[in-house]
Amino acid sequence: MLDTESSDQQIASGYKAWLSYRRLADQPGFESMAEQLSTISVFGSGGKEVLLKTAVAELQLGLQALLGKPILIIQEQEQMQGGIVLGQFHQDGSSGESFGTRYFNESSIKNAGSEGFAIVFSKSDNCLAIGAASPAGLLYGVFHLLRLIAAGETRVQDLNVAQAPANGLRMIDHWDNFDGSVERGYAGRSFLYENNRFLTTESDRMRDYARLLASIGINSLCINNVNVHHEETYFITPRCLPEIARIADILKDYGIKLFLSVNFAAPIELKELDTADPLDSRVADWWKRQTAVVYEAVPDFGGFLVKADSENRPGPFTYDRDHADGANMLADALRPFGGIVIWRCFVYNCKQDWRDRKTDRARAAYDHFQPLDGRFADNVALQIKNGPLDFQVREPVSPLFGGLEKTNQVLEFQIAQEYTGQQRHVCYLVPQWKEVLDFNTFAKGEQAPVKSIASGSFWGNKIGGIAAVSNTGRDGNWTGHLLAQANWYGFGRLAWNPELTAEEIAQEWTTLTFGHDEGVNALIIDMLMNSWRIYESYTAPLGIGWMVNPNHHYGPNVDGYEFSQWGTYHYSDHKGLGVDRTTATGTGYSAQYLGENASIYNSLEQCPDELLLFFHHVPYTHVLHSGKTVIQHIYDTHFHGAEEAGGLLAQWRTLKGRIEDGLYLQVESRLQEQAEHAKEWRDQINTYFHRKSGIPDAQGRRIY
Ligand code: GCU
């Protein structure tokens, strides 16, 4: 039945992640719950649908592991009493004595929507019913039930939940290259490719991956890097499509649609045309034909993800066309098949001269895309990074959220910790993402948080959602740093329900990953919840960003970031530092915001401390709201942050012997590196600004 040995090993390596399903036993109420949940059956004649089969198999697998006993699947629904019953309902609750009317009230059915689920205990039938309008909803319902039970819920007789995802598109983007490397990958090489070959059918890893994704509600996956190199250009051709179709089949079993990043100049790259001009009918026809080829191989293909005219990628600008021309041409090719174009807004001029204080990379996305509002086809969505720059530890929210009224939008996060410790430092990003989601854009002068703009609910958009750059790779625990799994897990949970708090998500993740020792979990939650603040405190201060080594972006280097080779983007001299983005004397970026956001950021007095240097150039002696001068803030946070990084290691060491050695040791070694590396950060940043400002530390500490 269960291969417990290898299962235990997979738990101890971190491979099983939050689907460890550690056996429960001691919880109060366990016995009666275990007795209650002995069988699984499917209502009515269904059960042949692939997703329903997955749902039943997952439920059986999960319950067997959690309850430590065989769970029977009753094929024919001759016996309605007892156990768990799965079934589909109609949204309108119609069709007589159906599954829906038998178990669920109208509001549960309504709340489950088309993709969600409802779970309720029926006293009359003495069974737990999981219902949904779609087979995908049933799968999500199954994973929800398993999550509740694994987290310690035993009162199944009291269950009555109904929920639907807040976002239609819940997507993960891989930056994996066909040669097996991963751009910004910090968890080993790609598990999708090696040496221009597909690895995905050689092991169970792809299936295991799909399970993990579906269990947190992910429904879309882009499997190749947005920077599409020559070899990946062939992904949309018969050379690669048979293998891609096999990946799509595995994903389909888990309700996940496959997307591909495409090269805008593919017709040229593949030597089929001498132009990629989106308004040239030969180009449009080429994409129509090629898209049909893709759909023939992958009938439920999701669509194209496009990085164009960005960081040297080709795009419509070459032909004096704009982004709407480019995106709409691809959208036309995808429309007959129901596919969509996700067009990225990460577009900026790499070559900024620091002496020119009006050109500002932060302005670029808004300046490029806001004027095009209303011009994009209804099967195009613009994918917008959470901030105006590039996934820094601290940035304001991109003003494009609020600036676009007639355009489908998708919010983009980066789970991969490119600028936040590269999965060698712990940095739980969910609190940061929550701030972004809750940020009020003041669109229409109202309460208009990013979460409702991105989901599409605010403007009534057809497409909406959240995408994020993957942090997974071939490492045994998927993410390199075990604690980085919390970001992956948290992303999925937030995309499903942005109302969950960062603590709730941390609580869920620790219990599912480490088990039920409350002391252990409290400590890990505490570490996670402090980790972003700690990371920020010993790295780039007060919203200024970057300060990393060129190209690989790891480790401190105040002037290192490659695009500052035309000058210091932080504008520090002996008097002060920071970027003036105000309207009167600076780049005018602050005016891209709506309502009071614009005036708050524009004002030196009102701008929040944590973003001060993003918006203002100030003397080192400027006094923050905290009462400290800027230079003293830099010294204090860097001394304290490095100390706290050491504290994380000390905290973790108290867990020795209380969690599996395999899990303990892998985190311990990363935390050791973090503690050492944080000191290097402290010393480099403090020394740099000490030299520049000539101002000593008020506390007389030695600065190296
Ligand atoms: C960052 C990152 C690149 C990536 C780019 C993108 O600049 O460093 O590796 O290609 O973002 O989002 O396209």
Residues whose N, C-alpha, C, O or C-beta is under 5 A from the ligand:
A	BS01	GCU	E183 F346 D390
